[in-house]
Amino acid sequence: MSRPLRLVIFDVDGTLVDSQGDILAAMTAAFERADQPAPGREATLGIVGLSLDVAVPRLAPDLPGDLHNRIVGWYKEAYMGLRAQSGVAQSSPLYPHARDTLRALHAAPETLLGVATGKSARGLDKLLDGHDLRHFFVTRQVADHHPSKPHPSMLHAALSETGVAPENAVMVGDTSFDMEMARAAGIPGIGVSWGYHKPEALSAATEIAHDFRELAGLIDTIWRAPA
């Protein structure tokens, strides 16, 4: 009896790659250009995963909307400059064992891989090409085409594109936004403890992984569980 088609959807920043250095530096640069105090490290990492047009107003709710928009543009400019200066591998290094885990999951004929990220399409393409990861992912959902997490639009689109049922999918991410998005879409979520939100913030997660090498086993456990 053949297995049903299955889908593992990954967040990017804080889950596949550690880009916090450039995120913090770019946000500081953007707020400095706005002549505003830069948000602290915890505040900035706390909004990673949200689309920038949602994240910046959360960081500075008292600023006018037109300045929010300029800060978003300055952030993108600074981030691209930092990435160009150091290269993707140094700017956003893969977490330990990420590539081997992706390779092993991808090797299973019935398993598809996808991405759901607050990055733009351009930013995701640069990152995937810089790490030679593009061939792993059959569906790539980005901030350009969807409401910000935790709205489930990205996951609904990924399921639609692949033809996979929600119970045969799983979302892997490091933030509460990822886990809330998964729950809203009716998809089990695996929270990862190495990212930007503390594990205790991932209360909506079905499971928590503390090492990339645990992921395959946790995914199998979820899919073996009775509905």
NUMARTI-12397 format. One record per residue: residue in one letter; x, y, z of N, C-alpha, C in turn. Coordinates in steps of 0.02 Angstrom, whole numbers, plus 32768, in hexadecimal, padded with zeros to 4 digits. Each point is the difference from the previous one (the first is absolute). Layout:
N
AXYZXYZXYZ...
//
This chain:
227
M802B7FC480007FD5803C8000802C803E8000S7FF5802D7FD0802B803B7FFB7FED80338035R8031802680157FF5803480327FE3803E7FDEP7FD9802880257FE6803E7FE3803980327FF6L7FF5802E7FD2803080367FF68001802C803ER803D8013801580088027803E802A803D7FF3L7FF88032802C802180417FF6801C80198042V804180118000802080208039801180487FEBI7FE480308025800880477FEF802D80208034F803480227FE98031801F802D7FFB804C7FFFD8003801D803B801280478006804A80067FEDV8018803D7FF88046800A7FEA802B801F8038D7FF78041800E802B802280317FF17FE58046G80347FE780217FF97FE580427FEE7FB68000T7FF27FE47FC57FF07FB97FFB80337FDC7FD4L800780157FC280337FE37FD3804280258006V7FFD80428006803E802880017FFF8030803CD803C80118017800780308037801680437FE2S7FD0802A7FF3800D80417FE17FFA803A8031Q80037FF180417FF280348031803280397FFEG803E7FF47FF0803280357FFE7FEC80377FCFD7FEF7FEB7FC47FED80307FCC7FBC801F800EI7FD27FD9801D7FBE801B8011800780398033L80287FF480338009803380348024803D7FE4A80347FF47FD9802680387FE47FD680297FD0A7FD87FDE7FD67FD780247FCF7FC980288022M7FE37FE380357FCB80258023801C803D8023T803B7FF9801E802080388020800F80377FCDA801B7FED7FC7801080307FCC7FC280247FE7A7FC97FDC7FF87FC2801E7FE77FE480338032F80017FEF80407FE6802F8032802E803C8008E80417FF57FF9802E803980037FF480307FC7R7FF27FE67FC47FF0802C7FC87FC08027800CA7FD47FE380277FC2802380128009802F803BD803D8003801A800F802A803B7FD57FEA803CQ7FFA7FBF80087FD97FE38036802C7FCE8026P7FF37FF7804180267FCE80267FF37FBA7FE4A80357FDA7FF97FF97FBC7FE57FE07FD28033P7FD57FD37FEB7FE37FCF802E80377FD3801DG7FF47FE5803A80307FD3801F80017FBC7FDDR80327FD9801180097FBF7FE07FC37FD3800AE7FE77FFC803C7FC77FD3800E7FC280167FDAA7FF580427FFD7FC680187FDC80057FF17FB5T803B800A7FE380087FF47FB97FF97FB67FEFL80217FD580277FFA7FB97FF27FB97FE7800DG7FDC8023802A7FBB7FEC800F7FD080097FC7I8012802B7FCF7FD3800A7FC780187FDC7FC1V80377FDB800580187FDA7FC67FCA7FCC7FEEG7FF17FFD7FC07FCB7FD47FE97FC480267FE8L7FF5803B801C7FCA802B7FE8801780227FBFS7FD180117FD6801180297FC6801680458019L802D80207FDC801D803F80187FCC8037800AD7FCC80007FD67FCE803580067FD67FF7803FV80037FC5801E7FE07FF48041803280078038A803E7FE97FF480337FFF8035801580468016V800D802C7FD18019804380117FCE8027802BP7FC080027FEE7FD08022802C7FFC7FE28046R800C7FBF800680017FE28043803C80198028L8037800B7FDE803C801880237FFB80498013A7FDC80277FD97FFB8048800C7FB980177FF2P7FD07FED802C7FBA800F7FF27FEE804A8000D802A802B801D7FEF80478005801880287FC3L80267FE17FD4801880237FC57FCA80027FCAP800080337FD57FCD80047FCB800C7FCA7FCAG7FCA7FF17FDD80037FCB7FCE8032800B7FC8D800780407FEB802F800C7FCA80487FF38016L800F800C803F80437FF2801A80097FB48007H7FCC7FDD801580057FB7800080157FE67FBCN7FE0801A7FCC800F7FE97FBD8048800E7FECR8019803A8014804580107FEF80307FD48027I7FF07FF2803F802B7FD3802880027FBB7FE0V7FC77FE87FE880007FBF7FDD802F80027FC4G7FFD80357FD8802C80067FC7804980048014W800F80268034804580068017801A7FBE801DY7FD37FDB802180147FBE801980147FD37FC6K7FD67FFD7FCD800F7FD57FC6804280137FE0E800A80427FFA803E80187FE1803D7FEC8029A7FFB8009804280387FEE802B800C7FB58000Y7FCA7FD9800280077FB7800280227FE67FC0M7FE980197FC7801E7FEB7FC1804A80137FFCG8011803B801B804580168000802C7FD3802BL7FE77FEE803A80267FD4802D800A7FBB7FE0R7FCC7FE77FE180057FBE7FE0803180017FC6A7FFD80367FD9802E80057FC7804980068017Q8009802180398044800B801A801F7FBF8019S7FD97FD68022801E7FC580207FF07FBF7FDDG7FCD7FFF7FD47FEC7FC27FDF7FCD7FDB802AV7FD67FD97FDE7FC97FDE802280187FCF8035A80347FDA7FF180167FCD802F8016801D8043Q801F803A7FFF80158021803D7FC8802A801ES7FD880207FD57FCB802C80167FC77FD98021S7FEF7FC77FE47FC87FD7801980157FB67FFEP802C7FEC802E80187FBA7FFF7FC87FCF8012L80037FC67FE17FD27FCA8011800E7FE88047Y7FCA7FEE802380097FE18042801F7FBB7FF8P80237FE88034801F7FBD7FFB7FCE7FCA7FEDH80147FD67FD17FDA7FC67FE97FC380127FD7A7FF780407FEF7FC680137FD880027FE07FBAR803980067FDE80047FE57FBC7FF77FB57FFED801F7FDC802F7FF97FB780017FB77FEC800CT7FDE8025802B7FBA7FF1800F7FD5800C7FC3L800A80387FDE7FDB800E7FC3800C7FCA7FCCR803F7FEC7FF980117FCD7FCE7FDD7FBE800FA7FFF7FED80407FE07FC080137FB580037FF6L7FE0803780137FB880067FF67FEE80007FB6H802880247FD97FF480077FB880087FBD7FDDA80287FD3801C800D7FC07FE07FC47FD08004A7FD1800D802E7FC57FD580067FD080117FC7P7FEE7FD07FD67FD8800F7FC47FBD8021800EE7FE27FF0803A7FBE801A800F800280438025T803B8019800F8007803D80288015803B7FD5L7FD8803680028010803E7FDF801580338035L8029802F7FEB80178035802D7FEA80447FE6G7FF3802D802F7FEC80447FEE801B80338031V7FF5803F7FEF80158038802A7FC580308009A7FFA801A803D7FD08036800E80258034802AT800D803A7FE3802D8030801F7FE780487FFAG8012802880307FF380487FFC802F80257FD2K80307FDD7FE3802D801F7FCF7FDB80117FC0S801D802D7FDA7FE8800C7FBC80177FC87FD2A7FE27FFC7FC580157FCD7FCF8049800B7FEDR8014803F7FF78045800F7FEE80307FEA8037G7FEE800E803F802B7FED803780057FB58007L7FC87FDD7FF980027FB7800580297FE27FC7D7FF780197FC480267FE67FC7804B8008800BK8015803A80188047800B800E801A7FCE8032L7FD97FF4803580177FD3803480027FB87FE7L7FCB7FE97FDF80007FBB7FE880377FF47FCDD800B80307FD380357FF77FCF804580038020G8008802B803380408006802280137FC08024H7FCF7FDB8017800D7FC080237FF37FC37FD4D7FEE800B7FC17FEE7FCA7FD27FCA7FD4801DL7FC9801F80157FC87FDC801F7FC180007FD4R800080257FCB7FC2800B7FDA7FE07FBE7FEBH80297FCF7FEC7FE57FC27FE57FDA7FD78034F8009800F80407FDC7FDA80337FB680118005F7FEE803E7FEE7FBE801A80117FD280077FC3V7FC77FDD80037FD280027FC77FCD80388007T7FF7801B803C7FD38039800A80228033802CR7FFD803F7FEC8024803580257FD0803B8008Q7FEA800A803E7FD080358010802380398023V7FF6803E7FE78025803A80177FD2803A8011A801D8032801F7FD8803980187FE180297FC7D801D7FFD7FC57FE680287FC87FB87FEF7FEFH7FEC7FC2800C7FC07FE87FE57FCD7FEE8036H800F800C803F7FD47FE980367FFD80338039P7FCB7FFD802880008025803F80377FE5802DS80158028803080347FEB802E7FEA7FC5802AK80317FD680127FF37FCF80347FE58026803DP7FD47FE180287FEA7FBA7FFF7FC37FF17FD5H7FED802C7FD27FCA7FF07FD280137FC07FDAP7FD27FD27FF680117FBF7FE2800580007FB4S7FFD803A7FE07FFF80027FB7803B7FDB7FE0M803C8009801B803B7FDE7FE37FF77FB48001L7FE77FE680377FF97FB880057FC77FE67FD5H7FC980257FFC7FCA7FED7FD3801A7FFC7FB8A802980307FEC801C80007FBC802F7FC57FF5A80297FF18032802E7FC87FF97FDB7FBE7FF9L7FCA7FF780277FD77FC37FFA7FDF7FFD7FBCS7FE680387FE87FDF80027FC080307FF07FC7E803C801C800380317FF57FCA80177FB87FFCT80047FDE803A801B7FBC80027FCA7FCB8001G7FC38013800E7FCA7FCF800480037FD5803FV80218017803380087FDB803E7FC980158032A7FE47FCF80237FCD800E80338021801B803FP7FDE802B8026801E801E803C801C7FCC8031E7FDD7FC8800880187FCD8030803F7FDD7FE8N801180087FC1803D7FE37FE6803880337FF6A7FF8803A8020803280347FFD801980108047V803880228004801A80178040802680417FF4M7FFA802F802F802480407FFD80387FFF8032V803C80137FEB803A8004802C801780488006G8001801B803C801380468008801780108047D801D803A8008801E801380407FD780338027T7FCA801A7FE37FDC803780217FB87FED800FS7FE28025802E7FBA7FF780107FD5800D7FC2F8017802E7FD57FDA800F7FC37FFA7FC27FD3D80377FDA7FFB7FFF7FC37FD87FCF7FCD801CM80027FF780427FD57FCE801F7FB780147FFEE7FF2804180097FBB80187FFC7FE67FFB7FB9M802B800D7FCF7FEE7FF97FBA7FEE7FB77FF1A80297FD280187FF27FB97FF57FBD7FEC801FR7FF58015803D7FC17FEE80217FC4801C7FDAA8007803E7FE77FC9801F7FDB7FF17FDB7FBFA80347FE07FE47FF87FDA7FC17FED7FB8800CG7FFD7FEA803F7FF07FBB8010803A7FD17FF3I803D801A8005803D7FD97FF380277FF88041P80197FC58011802B7FF8803A803F802C7FF9G801980188038803B802A7FFF80377FE4802CI803E80027FE6803A7FEF802880278040800DG80048014803E8028803A801380497FEC800AV802E802C7FEE80477FF2800A801C802F8035S80297FE6802B80178026803A803E802A7FF2W801E7FF97FC4803F80247FF17FF580437FE0G7FC180157FF77FF2803E7FDB7FF7803C802CY7FD2802D7FED7FFD8043801C7FC9800A8035H7FD17FD180057FD08001803780127FC88031K7FF6800D803F800F7FCE80337FCF7FC67FFBP80177FC380117FD37FC67FFA7FBE80088024E8000802380397FC2800880257FCD802B7FDAA801780267FCE7FD280287FD77FDE7FD67FCAL80167FC27FF87FE77FD67FC97FC97FD1801AS7FD2801B80267FCD7FD780207FD17FDF7FCEA7FFA801B7FC57FD47FE37FCD80217FC67FDAA803F7FF2800F80247FCB7FDD7FE77FBB8015T7FFF7FD17FD07FF17FBB8010803C7FDE8020E803B80117FE880407FE5801B803380387FFFI80357FF680288039802F800180407FD97FF0A802780197FCF80407FE17FEF8038802B801DH80337FDF801A803A8023801C803F7FF67FD6D7FFB7FDA7FCB80387FF17FD47FE27FEC7FBDF801F80177FCA7FE57FF07FBE7FFA7FB47FF5R802C7FDA80207FFF7FB87FF67FC37FDF801FE7FDB8024802A7FC37FE5801E7FC380077FD1L8005802A7FCD7FC580127FD97FDF7FC57FDEA80277FD67FDF7FE37FC97FDA7FD87FD3802DG801A7FF1803B7FDD7FD5802F7FC080208019L80028041800F7FC4802380177FCB80037FCAI8015800B7FC37FD080017FC87FDF7FBD7FF9D80267FCA80037FE37FBD7FFA7FCF7FF2803AT80128017803C7FD47FF780397FBD80227FF5I8002803D7FE67FC280267FF37FD57FDD7FCCW80207FE87FCA7FDA7FE17FCA7FE77FBA8012R80207FE080317FE77FBF80167FC880058032A7FF9803B80207FCE800880337FBA7FFB7FE3P7FD17FE180257FBC7FFB7FE67FE080457FFAA7FD8800A7FCE7FDF80407FF37FD080118038
//
